[in-house]
Amino acid sequence: MGRIAQGTKALIEGGQDKVFHQTFQTLPGEQLRKAFACYLSTSSGPVIGTLYLSTARLAFCSDSPLCYSPHPGQQEWIYYK
């Protein structure tokens, strides 16, 4: 997902704060301080996503789901967190 699409998603869903609280189980009183567009370097290559800085944690979520194989012959799509 491109940066424009990410901004559109945040706008539609009510802002970065709302996206953060929907994506992660947050602690009572936890507040989002800042969200950054970034690439996370992994052994299989870079993953584009958003880095969230809150009053309690630093968290990352990919912009699009990634495919992985939990069992031979089985594939699942999940967001990289």
Secondary structure, 3 states (H helix, E strand, C coil): CCHHHHHHHHHHHCCHHHHHHHHCCCCCCCCEEEEEEEEEEECCEEEEEEEEEECCCEEEEECCCEEECCCCCCCEEECCC
